[in-house]
Each structure stands twice: as C-alpha cells, then as structure tokens.
C-alpha cells in the first residue's frame, strides 16, 4: 500500500494548530488535550500502517516524535 503523505502532512499540521490554539488552551484546556491525544493517535496509526513504505528519515522523525521535523521533511522532499 502506497503511503498517503498528504494525509500525514494534514495530521501533522492539525497537531501544530491545536498546540498553537491559545484561546482553546485558556478556555478549555481539557478539550485541547483531547484534540492533541486524538490527532497524536491518528499519526501513530498512520505510521504503524506505513512504516515499511516510507523513507528512513521520516520513519526516524515519527518514531522519535519529532513531528515538526517530519512535516518539514515532507515539505522539503515534496512528498505531498
């Protein structure tokens, strides 16, 4: 199965957006944590499904939870 790198990029960006949402953090921190947990689980699931079909460097970033670096890698390699 070919990896859908655009889906991964979307998930990574969503995670960054949730983290950056200061209004949500101030008004409903438990909801922010819920959203972070949900998107993080989706990223982990994507990684588990595709780990054998992705570049080694991307695998490393995802395995180490260097998610900003993973998104930068996708952009620099134009994988989506």
C-alpha positions in Angstrom: 0.0 0.0 0.0 1.4 3.4 -1.0 1.5 5.9 1.8 -0.8 8.9 1.6 1.8 11.5 2.6 -0.8 14.3 2.2 -2.9 12.7 4.9 0.2 12.6 7.2 1.0 16.2 6.4 -2.6 17.2 7.3 -2.4 15.3 10.6 0.9 16.9 11.5 -0.3 20.4 10.6 -3.5 19.8 12.6 -1.4 18.8 15.7 0.6 22.0 15.4 -2.6 24.1 15.0 -4.1 22.5 18.1 -0.9 23.2 20.1 -0.9 26.8 18.8 -4.5 27.4 19.7 -4.0 29.7 22.7 -7.7 30.5 23.0 -8.6 26.9 23.4 -5.8 26.4 25.9 -7.2 29.2 28.0 -10.9 28.5 27.7 -11.0 24.7 27.6 -7.6 23.0 28.3 -9.2 19.6 28.7 -10.6 19.8 25.1 -7.2 20.9 23.8 -5.7 17.8 25.4 -8.4 15.6 24.0 -7.7 17.0 20.5 -4.0 16.5 20.9 -4.5 12.9 22.0 -6.8 12.2 19.1 -4.5 13.6 16.4 -1.5 12.0 18.0 -3.2 8.6 17.9 -4.0 9.1 14.3 -0.4 10.0 13.5 0.8 6.9 15.3 -1.8 4.8 13.5 -0.6 6.2 10.1 3.0 5.5 11.0 2.2 1.9 12.0 0.3 1.2 8.8 3.1 2.6 6.5 6.4 2.2 8.4 7.7 -0.3 5.8 7.0 2.0 2.9 8.3 5.4 4.0 11.8 7.0 3.8 14.1 6.0 6.7 14.5 9.6 7.8 10.7 10.2 8.0 10.4 6.9 10.0 13.0 8.2 12.4 11.3 11.5 12.9 7.9 9.8 13.5 9.5 7.2 15.8 11.2 9.9 17.9 8.0 12.1 17.9 9.9 14.9 16.1 6.7 15.8 14.4 7.7 19.3 13.3 10.8 17.8 11.6 8.6 15.1 10.0 6.4 17.9 8.5 9.4 19.8 7.3 10.8 16.7 5.8 7.6 16.0 3.8 7.6 19.6 2.6 11.3 19.6 1.6 11.0 16.3 -0.2 7.8 17.3 -1.9 6.1 14.1 -0.9 2.6 15.5 -1.0 
